[in-house]
Amino acid sequence: MTADDSFGRLDDDDYPAYTMGRAAEMLGTTQSFLRAIGEARLITPLRSQGGHRRYSRYQLRIAARARELVDQGTPIEAACRIIILEDQLEEAQRINADYRRAASENGPPAA
């Protein structure tokens, strides 16, 4: 890997750049919270060669949303399910918009 490759990863939201300790510190939470949302399969951290959990910025945003819900009194399992459903809804709406756009570009179907 060259230095240019390393610097390119700084902009990659999916690059697992943060250790569990650093991720917990950034989120203002505990490492056990991160383990709990991992066990609930909300996020799956990558593992270093030594087996340590590593988190991406994208995963930290999801964890921050979970923490927000938990801080409002939502049980952690429910918070994880809510986030998963929100993500599925967003994806379905994106697909629907793509279909509508394609349909409007192609005109009405032939009878």
C-alpha angles and dihedrals in degrees: 000000000000128000089253090057091051094050091047089061091060088077094044110107090197098052109112097231102147129077119221092255093050092044092052091048092050091050094043091236140106131272088241089061090055090048090050095053088046091053088049086055094237090128132007111207119211118243126234120228087266091054097254119144116251124192133204126218089252090055090047090055090053091047090050090054090050091050090050091055093044091049087055090057102266114141111249095244091051092046090054092049091049091053092048091050092047089053092048091049092050091050092048091050091050092051091047091051090049091052092048091049092049091047093051091049093050096043127227118331117265116255 
